Structure formats: structure tokens, C-alpha cells
Amino acid sequence: MCHEQGTNQKPKLERENQRSSGLICPRRPKYVNQTDPDCRIIKSIQGKHAGYNVQSVVDDKHGLIVHTEAIAEVNDRNQFALQINQANEVLEQPCKVACADAGYCQYR
């Protein structure tokens, strides 16, 4: 890569080289929890705090927990089918009926 002398492109090229070599993080998250970097900022009735989103699948007939998982996502979208499929693996049979709250719905 070449550039004309006298232009102010050298600092820009140095930054690009540093970014491509991993010396500069291209996207820095707004908040970083230094104790647990995998957690996310979760909004709740108590306000915003660091945490995880817990998914659980329960057998309605017997009231037993079939599957649970703590995920590092701030909402339930894209989780419904995944959680049901994992519960199916635990039970070794397919689910006949599944229901969820509106948090699993995707509006576009």
C-alpha cells in the first residue's frame, strides 16, 4: 500500500495495521464486567444489573424441571425451539405441546 508524501494518511495506516494485528480492539462493549465478562446487563424491576437469562422447561403434568440453562443473552428470542429440543433429548421423546410467554415472540 502506498500513499502520497505530505498527506496525513500515515497515522491512519498505522491504526489500521494495529487494528488488523489485534493491538486495537475494533469494537469495545459499552460495559465490561471484569469479574465475569460473559454476563450481560439485564433490565429488571430492580433496575439494570449484571446477570444471566435463565431458561427452564417444565413438565406440566408432573411439575418437574426437565431442562435448565443460563444464557448470556438479554432476551428470550431465539430460545424457544432450542430449549424444547434440548428437553426432548433429556426425555428421549418429542414434546407434544409447548407454550411460552410473549418474551419468546419476535416482532419484525
C-alpha positions in Angstrom: 0.0 0.0 0.0 1.4 3.4 -0.9 0.4 6.9 -0.1 1.5 10.4 -1.3 4.1 12.2 0.6 2.8 15.2 2.5 -0.6 13.7 3.2 -1.9 12.9 6.7 -2.5 9.2 6.0 0.3 7.7 8.0 -1.4 7.8 11.4 -4.5 6.3 9.8 -2.4 3.5 8.2 -0.7 2.8 11.5 -4.1 2.5 13.3 -5.3 0.1 10.6 -2.2 -2.1 10.9 -2.6 -2.1 14.7 -6.3 -3.0 14.4 -5.6 -5.8 12.0 -2.8 -7.2 14.2 -5.1 -7.3 17.2 -3.4 -4.4 19.1 -6.6 -2.3 19.0 -10.0 -3.8 19.8 -12.3 -2.8 16.8 -15.5 -2.8 18.9 -15.4 -2.2 22.6 -18.5 -3.0 24.6 -20.0 -0.1 26.5 -19.9 -2.0 29.8 -17.4 -4.7 30.8 -17.7 -6.7 34.0 -14.2 -7.5 35.0 -15.2 -10.3 37.4 -17.5 -12.1 34.9 -17.0 -10.9 31.3 -19.6 -13.4 30.0 -22.5 -11.8 31.8 -24.7 -9.1 30.3 -26.5 -6.0 31.5 -30.0 -7.2 32.4 -33.0 -4.9 32.8 -35.5 -6.0 35.5 -37.9 -4.5 38.0 -35.0 -3.7 40.3 -33.2 -1.8 37.5 -30.2 -2.7 35.4 -27.6 -5.2 36.8 -25.1 -7.7 35.6 -26.6 -11.2 35.2 -27.7 -14.1 33.0 -31.0 -15.1 31.4 -32.2 -18.4 32.8 -34.2 -20.7 30.6 -36.2 -23.6 32.1 -38.5 -26.2 30.7 -41.0 -27.9 33.0 -43.2 -31.0 32.6 -46.7 -29.5 33.3 -48.2 -32.9 34.1 -45.8 -33.7 36.9 -44.3 -30.3 37.7 -40.8 -31.5 37.2 -38.0 -29.4 35.7 -36.8 -31.1 32.6 -34.1 -28.7 31.4 -32.5 -25.5 32.6 -29.8 -23.3 31.1 -28.2 -19.9 32.0 -27.5 -18.0 28.8 -25.7 -14.7 28.2 -28.4 -13.1 26.2 -30.6 -10.2 27.3 -33.9 -11.6 26.0 -35.6 -14.9 25.3 -35.8 -14.5 21.5 -34.3 -17.4 19.5 -34.5 -19.7 22.6 -37.9 -21.4 22.4 -37.1 -24.1 19.8 -33.6 -24.6 21.2 -34.9 -25.2 24.7 -37.7 -27.5 23.6 -35.2 -29.6 21.5 -32.8 -29.9 24.5 -35.7 -31.0 26.7 -36.7 -33.6 24.0 -33.2 -35.0 24.2 -33.5 -35.3 28.0 -36.9 -37.0 27.8 -35.8 -39.1 24.8 -39.2 -38.3 23.2 -40.7 -35.4 21.4 -42.7 -32.7 23.2 -46.5 -32.9 22.3 -47.5 -29.4 23.4 -45.3 -26.4 24.2 -46.2 -22.9 25.4 -44.3 -19.8 26.2 -44.8 -16.2 27.3 -44.6 -13.2 25.0 -40.8 -12.8 25.6 -40.1 -15.5 23.1 -42.0 -13.8 20.4 -40.2 -12.0 17.6 -41.8 -8.9 16.1 -40.2 -7.5 12.9 
